[in-house]
Amino acid sequence: MAVGAKGAGTAIKAVKGGSMGSKAAKVAGIVEKYANIVKSAGNTLKQWTLQKLPNAIKGIFGKKKPPPELPVNATNKQKGNFGEIMSRDNMLENKALREKGYDLERIGNDAPKGLDDKIKKGIDGIYENKTSPPKYVIDEAKFGDSQLSKTPKDGPQMSDDWIKGSNRIEKQFPDTPEGRRQAAAVRDAWDEGQVEKVVSKIDETGKVTRYRVDEKGNIGSIWP
């Protein structure tokens, strides 16, 4: 059921006149401004909201958390987590990637929340490309001069055999119907040749440089 601009106006006045806080008042002000535009255009607030409102109020709620600062004498764990966090942020926010056809969304396990989080083994990150092809990108973050391991039992790290072995894809997702569905979708895309693999090199300043990885786990040219 659509909510008209007139009905929205009543709700806006209630929010602005109440005690819901400054952020709510800012949102109400933005909605009030554009509700008048909606009214004159003969549209409904609901329709307009689905199309425009998220961008209009972006930044008022859920402001981006600043990247962590790497201590001077950082431990290996802190360096590894720093690399994963910076790689994740770059994957999601890099405009140059979107311009090249990679509008990525992180799926499955997220990156560490902080530098001292417990290290997780396996794939560092899986991203769904909303403007495929490819359908997915698998990322491995390496801080500084860290290298891909050549000795895992399934084959060199980030090789095709390593990705497919030991249920690494499945372990990135919760053991729920939705998690299993997502893991199966990644597996299917892999079989279709719709998954790209990259290694992200992160320096102490947080700069991220990405490289392609071949089927044997060898690092190649700059990606994408």
C-alpha positions, -999 to 999 in steps of 0.1 A, spaced: 0 0 0 15 33 -11 21 61 14 12 95 -1 32 127 5 3 142 26 4 112 50 42 115 51 39 151 61 20 143 92 46 117 102 74 142 95 59 168 117 56 143 145 93 133 142 106 169 140 84 179 169 93 150 191 124 139 209 139 113 185 173 130 183 192 151 158 198 124 132 160 116 130 153 153 126 178 156 97 163 126 80 128 141 85 140 173 70 153 156 39 121 135 35 100 167 39 120 185 12 116 157 -13 80 148 -4 70 182 -18 87 173 -50 69 139 -51 35 156 -44 39 180 -73 50 153 -96 20 131 -87 41 102 -76 39 84 -42 64 87 -15 68 49 -13 78 47 -50 101 76 -47 117 63 -15 126 30 -31 144 49 -59 160 80 -44 158 83 -6 187 60 3 212 82 -16 196 114 -2 201 104 34 234 85 29 259 94 56 234 104 83 231 69 96 257 42 94 287 64 88 317 45 76 340 35 104 376 48 98 402 23 89 423 9 117 458 23 125 485 -2 123 508 -1 154 545 6 148 554 -28 163 524 -47 149 522 -84 154 518 -108 125 482 -113 134 476 -75 134 493 -71 101 472 -100 86 439 -86 99 449 -51 87 455 -65 52 421 -82 52 402 -51 64 419 -28 39 414 -53 10 377 -57 19 371 -19 21 389 -14 -12 369 -41 -30 336 -25 -19 345 12 -24 369 14 -53 353 34 -80 378 22 -106 366 -13 -101 330 -3 -107 340 15 -138 355 -17 -151 324 -38 -145 329 -49 -109 301 -38 -86 310 -61 -57 291 -72 -26 308 -93 1 290 -126 8 297 -153 34 322 -146 62 331 -110 67 366 -95 72 379 -91 108 363 -64 128 396 -54 145 433 -59 144 433 -83 173 405 -106 160 413 -143 158 429 -154 126 405 -174 103 419 -200 80 408 -206 45 395 -182 18 398 -145 29 368 -132 10 342 -140 -16 324 -112 -35 294 -114 -57 296 -92 -88 262 -75 -94 273 -65 -129 286 -99 -140 305 -114 -157 323 -127 -138 297 -138 -112 321 -139 -83 356 -129 -72 376 -148 -47 402 -126 -29 433 -135 -8 449 -106 11 486 -105 18 503 -78 39 537 -65 30 560 -92 17 538 -122 27 536 -148 0 511 -175 -10 518 -208 7 531 -235 -17 527 -264 7 490 -270 16 478 -306 12 453 -296 -15 479 -277 -36 494 -242 -36 473 -216 -19 448 -199 -43 454 -226 -70 422 -242 -84 428 -274 -64 432 -254 -32 400 -234 -38 380 -266 -45 396 -287 -18 386 -292 19 352 -276 14 368 -242 15 339 -225 -4 313 -241 18 332 -231 50 328 -194 40 290 -197 46 268 -205 76 253 -240 76 218 -228 69 195 -232 39 206 -198 26 242 -204 33 242 -237 15 223 -221 -14 250 -194 -17 278 -219 -15 262 -240 -42 258 -209 -64 295 -202 -61 304 -238 -69 281 -237 -100 297 -204 -111 331 -220 -107 322 -249 -130 309 -223 -155 342 -204 -154 325 -174 -138 348 -170 -108 380 -149 -109 408 -152 -83 429 -123 -71 457 -117 -46 456 -83 -29 489 -69 -17 486 -43 11 514 -21 23 517 -4 57 499 27 45 468 6 35 474 9 -3 460 -21 -21 474 -36 -53 457 -66 -69 470 -94 -91 455 -122 -111 461 -158 -100 463 -187 -124 451 -222 -120 483 -233 -104 484 -205 -78 510 -184 -96 506 -146 -93 503 -128 -127 494 -94 -140 476 -65 -124 439 -71 -119 414 -63 -133 
